[in-house]
Amino acid sequence: MEMKEFNNLIEEIKKTQVIIMAGGSAKRFGFSLYDMPKALLQLNRKPLIDWCIEYYSSCGFEDFILITKHHHEKIEEHIKSNKEKYGECIRIKFVIDPEENMGKGKSLVAALNKIDTNRRAIISYPDDIFIDSSIPISLLLHHISGVKRLNIIATILFVSGTKYPFGVGEIDEFGVVKNFIEKPIINKFSSTGTIVVEPEFYKILKECIDMNAPYPIEFESVVLPKIASMGKLYSMVVSSDVWIPINTIKEYELAEKIFKEKRGEFY
C-alpha cells in the first residue's frame, strides 16, 4: 500500500464511529439479571466488552458509543477504571436505554442524540467474537467501495454458512428416515450482526421505528428489509470459522477453548 492510500485509509477509519450494543444480561449463562450485564462476562479472563473495544481500537478506531441497559453503571465503572488500557486516543460515550425491552431498533433511535448522524458507523456487539483481526478494516474498505460504485447505504457482514443446532432427517413418504445428519452446516449466508452504515441509515431508522409501539422493535427486521428493497444493502462474506457468536453456554465454552489454545495470537 502506497503512503497516500495508507493515509486515506487512516482518515476513513478516524471518520468512522463504532456503536456497541451492550445492553444484554447474562441470565441464560446462569447469572441473575440482577448480577451482571452480559458485556462483562469473562472470556479467557477478559470481559467481552474489552475484547470488543480492543478489537476495533487495534485497527485504529477511536470513537465508541456504548448502548447499555442492564447494570449500565457496572459497565461504566469498568470502562472508566480501565480506560488507560484502551489507549489515550479512545473516546467512549455511554447511552442508557430509557425503557426495558426496547429492541435494538428503539435503542438506536433513543441513542441518536449521542451518535454523530453525519458520520458513518460500524454497529457491533460484545458477544460476537471474531478471530480474524483484519476484518474491521477489510469490511470498511469493502463498504466504502460499495458506496462509491453502487451508492449503497449499509453493508452487512455475513458468514458463508452456519451450523444448524439440531439433527436433520430425510424422510420418505412412509415415514422411514432415509438419511440423518447431526447438526449439519446450512449453506445460507448468515448475518453476523455486524453492519456498517452511512448517515442516510439514521434517517431511515427514524422513519421505520415507531417509538410508541407497545413492543420491542429490532432494526434488522424493519430497517434492513427497507434498505434491501431500495437496492442499497451491500454484503461482505467471510468464512464461518472466524465468527463465534456467544449466545449459549456451548458457544461460550467453544470460545474459551479457542482463546486458550491460541493465547497471544489475538489483538
C-alpha positions in Angstrom: 0.0 0.0 0.0 1.4 3.4 -1.0 1.7 6.2 1.5 -1.2 8.1 0.0 -3.5 5.1 0.2 -2.4 4.4 3.7 -3.2 8.0 4.8 -6.6 7.8 3.1 -7.3 4.6 5.0 -6.4 6.2 8.3 -8.6 9.1 7.6 -11.6 6.9 6.7 -11.0 4.9 10.0 -11.0 8.1 12.0 -14.2 9.2 10.3 -16.0 6.0 11.4 -17.6 5.7 14.8 -18.2 2.3 16.5 -21.6 1.7 18.1 -21.6 -1.2 20.5 -25.0 -2.7 21.5 -24.1 -3.7 25.1 -27.5 -3.8 26.8 -28.0 -7.5 27.3 -27.9 -9.5 30.5 -26.0 -12.8 31.2 -29.1 -14.5 32.5 -29.0 -17.5 30.2 -25.4 -18.2 31.3 -26.5 -18.8 34.9 -26.1 -15.2 36.2 -29.1 -13.5 37.6 -30.5 -10.4 35.8 -29.5 -8.6 38.9 -25.9 -9.7 39.0 -24.1 -9.0 35.7 -24.5 -7.4 32.3 -23.5 -9.8 29.5 -20.8 -7.3 28.3 -18.8 -8.1 31.5 -18.9 -11.8 31.0 -15.3 -13.0 31.2 -13.8 -14.7 28.2 -10.3 -16.0 28.9 -10.2 -13.7 31.9 -11.2 -10.6 30.0 -14.7 -9.1 29.7 -16.4 -9.3 26.4 -16.7 -5.5 26.2 -12.9 -5.3 26.4 -12.5 -7.8 23.6 -14.9 -5.7 21.5 -13.3 -2.3 22.2 -9.8 -3.6 21.7 -10.7 -5.4 18.5 -11.7 -2.1 16.9 -9.2 0.1 18.6 -6.3 -2.2 17.5 -7.4 -1.3 13.9 -7.3 2.5 14.7 -10.9 3.2 15.5 -11.2 5.8 18.3 -14.8 6.9 18.8 -17.1 4.5 20.6 -20.8 4.7 21.6 -21.9 2.1 24.1 -25.6 1.5 24.3 -26.4 -0.1 27.6 -29.2 -1.1 29.9 -28.8 -3.9 32.4 -26.4 -2.8 35.2 -25.2 0.0 33.0 -23.4 1.5 36.0 -21.2 -1.6 36.2 -20.2 -1.3 32.6 -19.4 2.5 33.0 -17.4 1.8 36.2 -15.4 -0.9 34.5 -14.7 1.2 31.4 -13.7 4.3 33.4 -11.4 2.3 35.7 -9.7 0.6 32.8 -9.7 3.3 30.2 -6.0 3.7 30.1 -5.5 0.2 28.7 -7.7 1.0 25.6 -5.3 3.8 24.5 -5.0 7.5 25.0 -6.9 8.4 21.8 -10.0 6.3 22.6 -13.2 8.3 23.3 -16.2 6.5 24.8 -19.8 7.8 25.2 -22.4 6.0 27.2 -26.1 5.8 26.3 -28.7 4.1 28.6 -31.9 2.7 27.2 -34.7 4.7 28.8 -37.0 1.7 29.0 -36.9 -2.1 29.3 -37.1 -4.4 26.3 -37.0 -1.7 23.6 -35.4 -3.9 21.0 -32.3 -2.8 19.1 -34.3 -0.5 16.7 -35.8 1.6 19.5 -32.4 1.6 21.3 -30.7 3.1 18.3 -33.3 5.8 17.8 -33.1 6.7 21.5 -29.3 6.9 21.2 -29.3 9.3 18.2 -28.7 12.3 20.4 -25.2 10.8 21.3 -24.5 9.4 17.8 -23.0 11.8 15.2 -25.6 11.3 12.5 -23.3 13.0 10.0 -20.8 10.2 10.2 -20.7 6.5 9.2 -20.7 3.9 11.9 -20.0 0.2 12.5 -22.7 -1.4 14.6 -21.3 -4.3 16.6 -21.9 -6.5 19.6 -19.7 -7.6 22.5 -20.9 -11.2 22.3 -19.8 -11.6 18.7 -16.2 -12.7 18.7 -14.1 -12.6 15.5 -10.8 -14.4 15.4 -9.6 -12.6 12.3 -8.2 -9.2 13.3 -8.2 -7.9 9.8 -12.0 -8.0 9.4 -12.8 -4.4 10.6 -10.5 -2.8 8.0 -11.5 -5.2 5.2 -15.1 -4.5 6.0 -14.7 -0.8 6.0 -12.8 -0.8 2.7 -15.4 -3.1 1.1 -18.2 -0.8 2.3 -16.5 2.3 1.0 -16.1 0.6 -2.4 -19.8 -0.2 -2.4 -20.7 3.4 -1.6 -18.6 4.7 -4.4 -19.6 2.1 -7.0 -23.2 1.3 -6.1 -24.4 4.1 -3.8 -25.2 1.7 -1.1 -26.4 2.7 2.4 -25.3 -0.2 4.6 -23.1 -3.3 4.4 -23.8 -6.5 6.4 -21.0 -8.9 7.4 -22.2 -12.4 6.6 -20.6 -15.8 7.1 -20.9 -18.4 4.3 -22.8 -20.9 6.4 -23.8 -21.8 10.0 -24.1 -25.0 12.0 -27.8 -26.0 12.4 -28.3 -26.8 16.1 -30.4 -29.9 15.5 -30.2 -33.2 13.7 -31.8 -33.2 10.3 -33.6 -36.2 8.7 -34.5 -37.1 5.2 -37.9 -38.8 5.5 -39.7 -40.8 2.7 -43.5 -41.0 2.1 -43.8 -43.9 4.6 -42.1 -42.1 7.4 -38.9 -44.0 7.1 -35.7 -42.0 7.7 -33.5 -42.4 4.6 -30.7 -40.2 5.8 -29.7 -38.5 9.0 -27.2 -35.7 9.6 -26.4 -34.4 13.1 -26.1 -30.6 13.2 -25.3 -30.0 9.5 -23.8 -26.9 8.1 -26.5 -24.9 6.5 -25.1 -23.2 3.4 -27.1 -20.0 3.7 -25.5 -16.6 4.0 -26.0 -15.8 7.7 -25.7 -12.3 9.2 -23.1 -11.9 12.0 -25.0 -8.8 13.2 -22.1 -6.5 12.4 -23.1 -3.8 9.9 -21.5 -0.6 8.5 -24.0 2.2 7.9 -23.9 5.6 6.1 -25.6 8.7 7.6 -28.7 8.1 5.5 -29.3 5.0 7.6 -30.3 7.1 10.6 -33.0 8.9 8.7 -34.5 5.6 7.5 -34.2 4.3 11.1 -36.3 7.2 12.5 -38.8 6.7 9.7 -39.2 3.0 10.2 -39.2 2.7 14.0 -42.3 3.5 15.9 -41.1 4.6 19.4 -44.7 4.4 20.6 -45.2 0.8 19.7 -46.0 -1.3 22.8 -43.5 -4.0 21.8 -39.7 -4.2 21.1 -38.6 -3.5 17.6 -35.4 -4.9 16.0 -33.9 -2.7 13.3 -32.8 -5.9 11.4 -36.5 -6.9 10.9 -37.7 -3.4 9.9 -34.9 -1.2 8.6 -32.7 -3.7 6.7 -35.6 -5.1 4.6 -36.4 -1.5 3.7 -32.8 -0.7 2.6 -32.7 -4.0 0.7 -35.9 -3.2 -1.2 -34.2 0.1 -2.3 -31.3 -2.0 -3.7 -28.9 -0.3 -1.3 -27.9 -3.1 1.1 -24.4 -4.5 0.4 -22.7 -7.6 1.7 -19.3 -8.9 2.7 -18.9 -12.7 3.2 -16.3 -14.3 5.4 -15.7 -17.9 6.4 -17.9 -19.2 9.2 -14.9 -20.4 11.2 -13.8 -16.8 12.1 -17.0 -15.9 13.9 -18.1 -17.2 17.3 -21.5 -15.8 18.5 -21.7 -16.3 22.3 -25.4 -16.9 22.8 -25.3 -20.2 24.6 -23.1 -22.0 27.2 -21.8 -24.3 24.4 -20.7 -21.3 22.3 -19.1 -19.7 25.3 -17.2 -22.9 26.1 -16.0 -23.1 22.5 -14.8 -19.6 22.6 -12.9 -20.2 25.8 -11.3 -23.3 24.3 -10.2 -21.5 21.1 -8.8 -18.5 23.0 -6.8 -20.7 25.5 -5.3 -22.7 22.6 -4.3 -19.6 20.7 -3.2 -17.5 23.6 -1.1 -14.5 22.5 -2.3 -14.7 18.9 -5.2 -12.2 19.3 -5.4 -8.5 19.4 
